[in-house]
């Protein structure tokens, strides 16, 4: 995305140091719960993501599931 367009939308260039490693299932849930714009504006840390109610509900549910079974 071009810089001017990003500035108009309130987005910044992505800092590769501000990413979170997630399993495929959790990654899918994050994108089902939040738009890319929302992720770029304030959900760029594990703490911020886990504070979101939909993501918190999913992680509480999936926590006791075996890997790749959710």
Buried (B, 14 or more C-beta within 10 A) or exposed (E): EEEEEBEEEEBEEEEEEEEBEEEEBBEEBBEEBBEEEEBBBEBBEEEEBEEBEEBEEBBEEBEEEEEEEB
